[in-house]
């Protein structure tokens, strides 16, 4: 709900909606903020409120990560101990693994490999992670990675993460380009 400073007719609201939709459709909050629309006072209020809502949504930490193949990883001999198994599953369920890992990935391009004791989380000190960011830097994106035993096939993991990251970046670029 947006309360405007001044009353507006339905025609004015419809014209503003058409203008803003045409100019802003598919853009991120950063891209909308950078636009030079020369909006009316009412349109400026709408743009400002929209960008504020988008930034608040982006700041929320509720996006559920997609996790697949956990049963394959847990079938490895390194994870035969029920204590280790419970700790790793707990990290994925609580999403603390991703929260601790993503800031370390950085904002640059390329693949980051974290091996064994380099991991901050005690529960995954017997694991390695291969992670890369994707998307449009500074605007929209995410991260993709592989977690497995330290004896994993790094060449295959790095190539897979690099490939998926580039495909995701391309898709995000097409969507928000």
C-alpha positions as CSV (number, residue, x, y, z in Angstrom):
1,X,0.0,0.0,0.0
2,X,1.4,3.3,-1.0
3,X,0.0,6.6,0.2
4,X,0.6,9.5,-2.3
5,X,1.3,13.1,-1.1
6,X,-1.4,14.4,-3.5
7,X,-4.6,12.9,-4.9
8,X,-4.4,11.6,-8.4
9,X,-7.1,10.7,-11.0
10,X,-7.5,7.2,-12.4
11,X,-6.2,8.5,-15.7
12,X,-3.0,9.8,-14.0
13,X,-2.5,6.6,-12.1
14,X,-3.0,4.5,-15.3
15,X,-0.6,6.7,-17.3
16,X,2.1,6.5,-14.6
17,X,1.6,2.7,-14.3
18,X,2.1,2.2,-18.0
19,X,5.2,4.5,-18.1
20,X,6.8,2.9,-15.1
21,X,6.0,-0.6,-16.2
22,X,7.5,0.0,-19.7
23,X,10.6,1.6,-18.2
24,X,11.2,-0.8,-15.2
25,X,9.9,-4.2,-16.2
26,X,12.5,-6.9,-15.5
27,X,15.0,-4.5,-13.8
28,X,16.7,-4.9,-10.4
29,X,16.4,-2.2,-7.8
30,X,19.9,-1.0,-8.6
31,X,19.0,-0.7,-12.3
32,X,15.8,1.1,-11.5
33,X,17.6,3.6,-9.2
34,X,20.1,4.3,-12.0
35,X,17.3,5.1,-14.6
36,X,16.9,8.7,-15.7
37,X,13.1,8.7,-16.1
38,X,12.3,12.4,-15.4
39,X,9.3,11.2,-13.4
40,X,6.5,13.4,-12.1
41,X,6.4,13.8,-8.3
42,X,3.9,11.0,-8.1
43,X,6.0,8.7,-10.3
44,X,9.0,9.5,-8.2
45,X,7.2,8.5,-5.0
46,X,6.2,5.2,-6.7
47,X,9.8,4.5,-7.9
48,X,11.3,5.3,-4.5
49,X,8.8,3.1,-2.7
50,X,9.3,0.3,-5.2
51,X,13.1,0.4,-4.9
52,X,12.8,0.5,-1.1
53,X,10.6,-2.6,-1.2
54,X,13.0,-4.4,-3.6
55,X,16.0,-3.6,-1.4
56,X,14.2,-4.9,1.7
57,X,13.3,-8.1,-0.1
58,X,16.9,-8.6,-1.3
59,X,18.1,-8.1,2.3
60,X,15.8,-10.8,3.6
61,X,17.5,-14.0,4.4
62,X,14.7,-16.4,3.7
63,X,15.6,-17.7,0.3
64,X,15.8,-21.5,0.6
65,X,18.8,-22.9,-1.1
66,X,18.4,-25.8,-3.5
67,X,20.3,-28.8,-2.1
68,X,20.6,-32.1,-4.0
69,X,22.7,-35.2,-3.7
70,X,23.1,-35.1,0.1
71,X,22.4,-38.8,0.3
72,X,25.3,-39.5,-2.1
73,X,27.7,-37.4,0.0
74,X,26.5,-39.0,3.2
75,X,27.1,-42.5,1.7
76,X,30.8,-41.9,1.7
77,X,33.0,-43.7,4.3
78,X,34.1,-40.3,5.8
79,X,30.6,-39.8,7.0
80,X,29.9,-43.3,8.6
81,X,29.9,-41.8,12.1
82,X,26.4,-40.9,13.2
83,X,27.8,-37.8,15.0
84,X,29.4,-36.5,11.8
85,X,26.3,-37.3,9.9
86,X,24.0,-35.5,12.3
87,X,26.3,-32.4,12.3
88,X,26.4,-32.1,8.5
89,X,22.7,-32.7,8.1
90,X,22.1,-30.0,10.8
91,X,24.2,-27.5,8.9
92,X,22.2,-28.0,5.8
93,X,18.8,-27.9,7.7
94,X,19.7,-24.8,9.6
95,X,21.3,-23.2,6.5
96,X,24.3,-22.1,8.6
97,X,26.7,-23.7,6.1
98,X,25.6,-21.3,3.4
99,X,25.6,-18.3,5.7
100,X,29.2,-18.9,6.8
101,X,30.4,-19.9,3.3
102,X,29.0,-17.3,1.0
103,X,30.8,-14.2,2.5
104,X,34.1,-16.1,2.0
105,X,33.3,-16.7,-1.7
106,X,33.7,-13.0,-2.4
107,X,32.2,-11.0,-5.2
108,X,34.7,-11.8,-7.9
109,X,34.4,-14.2,-10.7
110,X,35.9,-17.7,-10.6
111,X,35.7,-20.8,-8.5
112,X,36.8,-20.9,-4.9
113,X,38.0,-24.2,-3.4
114,X,37.9,-24.6,0.4
115,X,39.6,-27.8,1.6
116,X,39.3,-29.6,4.9
117,X,40.6,-27.6,7.9
118,X,40.2,-24.4,5.9
119,X,36.4,-24.7,6.7
120,X,35.3,-22.6,9.6
121,X,32.5,-24.9,10.5
122,X,33.8,-27.8,12.7
123,X,31.3,-30.2,11.2
124,X,32.7,-30.0,7.7
125,X,36.4,-30.0,8.5
126,X,36.5,-33.4,6.7
127,X,34.9,-31.9,3.6
128,X,35.9,-29.8,0.7
129,X,33.7,-27.2,-1.0
130,X,33.9,-25.9,-4.5
131,X,31.9,-22.7,-4.9
132,X,31.3,-19.9,-7.4
133,X,29.1,-16.9,-7.6
134,X,26.8,-16.3,-10.6
135,X,24.6,-13.4,-11.9
136,X,25.2,-9.8,-12.4
137,X,27.8,-8.5,-9.9
138,X,26.4,-5.9,-7.6
139,X,22.9,-6.4,-8.7
140,X,21.4,-9.9,-8.6
141,X,22.8,-13.4,-8.3
142,X,23.7,-16.3,-6.1
143,X,26.2,-19.1,-5.6
144,X,26.5,-22.6,-6.7
145,X,28.7,-25.3,-5.2
146,X,29.7,-28.8,-4.4
147,X,30.4,-30.2,-0.9
148,X,32.1,-33.5,-0.6
149,X,34.9,-35.5,1.0
150,X,38.4,-34.0,0.8
151,X,39.3,-36.8,-1.6
152,X,36.7,-35.7,-4.1
153,X,37.5,-35.4,-7.8
154,X,38.4,-31.7,-7.8
155,X,38.8,-31.5,-11.6
156,X,35.3,-32.7,-12.2
157,X,33.8,-30.6,-9.3
158,X,35.5,-27.4,-10.5
159,X,34.5,-27.9,-14.1
160,X,30.9,-28.7,-13.1
161,X,30.6,-25.6,-10.7
162,X,32.2,-23.4,-13.3
163,X,29.9,-24.6,-16.0
164,X,26.7,-24.3,-13.9
165,X,27.8,-20.8,-12.7
166,X,28.3,-19.6,-16.3
167,X,25.0,-21.0,-17.4
168,X,23.2,-19.4,-14.4
169,X,25.0,-16.1,-15.1
170,X,23.9,-16.2,-18.7
171,X,20.3,-16.9,-17.6
172,X,20.3,-14.1,-15.1
173,X,21.8,-11.8,-17.7
174,X,19.0,-12.6,-20.1
175,X,16.4,-12.1,-17.5
176,X,17.8,-8.8,-16.1
177,X,20.2,-7.8,-18.9
